[in-house]
Structures are given as structure tokens and as C-alpha cells.
Amino acid sequence: MSDVLKVPTMAEFMATGKQPEVLFWVGCAGSFDDRARKITKAFVRLLNKAKVDFAVLGTEESCTGDPAKRSGNEFLFQMQAVTNIEVLNAYEVKKIVTACPHCFNTLKNEYPSLGGDYAVMHHTQFLKSLLEEGRLSIEGGKFKGKRITFHDPCYLGRANDVYEAPRDLIQKLDAELVEMKNCRKKGLCCGAGGAQMFKDAEKGDKEINIERTEQAMEVTPEIIATGCPFCNTMMTDGVKNKAEGKIEVMDVAELIANANDL
């Protein structure tokens, strides 16, 4: 597996007078968190495999402002959002794909009122579209027959009604998709949303991610699939606490990249 990845920037594209098919919004977690970087790399390998003309903003990308807004700092959110919108509009960006549902929700639903109107897709939606267009194929390979449960991210599922794209991709792996009792519209938060990722836990009897991990363990999966870097962190911590060595936590993009030996 080569670690030399082709990741052009928007500045490089503009220098040649071309526009990419899509802008890949990496997000803070996908840029700086060691675990989430693996998801970023897996998705880039899939984009390269499908010969998608994509670009990133690189150092010109900053936080969408989601944590600031969710924690109540509307002023900071608008400052961050307007800064990003100025950059995106200067590059005449039309279509954005991101592997973070927090970025996805904010770019899709909260940027338009501030002057940032883009077609925004979650990476599972984009991968599904590549599959349907015949630009990407999925091999079952090492995941054939594996019991996989999908944890619905709040900002992908309940906030934006995206439930089927990640599940369709998992089923294309010839895996056995098993559902937790709280799934789809009744999905349970991993505990990181609303900027909770960045603050200490409040008083209570049990952490939310432990409760969610226990729900996953009830259906005896070999893999918990996620579609969000925050969910991945929380579920990984839950597994370390309750079932270390027994269950893997992987992003949907990682599942597909691994199945295709990328």
C-alpha cells in the first residue's frame, strides 16, 4: 500500500486555469487527528482509483465553525463561516464532498444564509454515486460475510435524513448488515455532538459512548462502521472500555478501500 497520495490544492488547479469536479473538504479531525487522517487517506485513495478530479483547500481551509455554533458562540461561528465562504467563492466552488457530517451539515444548511451556496455531499453519498456511475467497483473480499453494524451519525441521519447511502455501501461488500435497536431515525448519539467532543463529561452514571457501544455489542458485530470522525473516536473509546480486541471500528471509506486493497 503506497503512502504517496496525489492530493492537489485549489490554488494548483486555478494556476492551470482548470476547475476540479469536486472540492474535498477535509475538516479539522481529518486534517489533525491521527486516527481520522487514516479515513482521509482511505477516501483519497478511492477518489484516485475512480479518477475523480478533486482538490483540497489545504492551508486555506479553516474550521467550518460547527463547534463554535453548537457551544453557543454565534459571533465566532459567523466569523469562521464568512472567512471560508470568501475563499470558496473566490475559487468559484460549486460542489463539495466531506467525510465529516458536522462539516456536511454546516456547509449545506448554514452557509447559504451567509452567502455560501454549494452542492454538498457526504462521502458515503459521493462514493455511492461513483459506484452507480460505474467509476468505482467494490469487492467483498475480506469483509464477505462479516457482521457489520452501522452507527448513524446525528448530523448525517436525523439532521439530514441520509440513512441508506452508507448501508448500501456496506451491503455491496457482501457483509451481513446487522442493525442496533436504536438506528436510523431512532439512532443514539455517540456523545461527541454539540461540541461535547471538546469538553469534560458532565455528572451522570454512564458515558453516552459506553451506552452506545453496549447497544452495538448486543448484535455481536465484528465491525462497527461509522461515517464520522467524531463517532469513530467515541466508538473506539467505547470498544476499548468494553470489548477491546473483539470489535473493530472502521469508517465506511476504510472498509471499501481495504476491500479493494487500496
Order of alpha helices (4+ residues) and beta strands (2+ residues): alpha-beta-alpha-alpha-beta-alpha-alpha-beta-alpha-beta-alpha-beta-alpha-beta-alpha-beta-alpha-beta-alpha
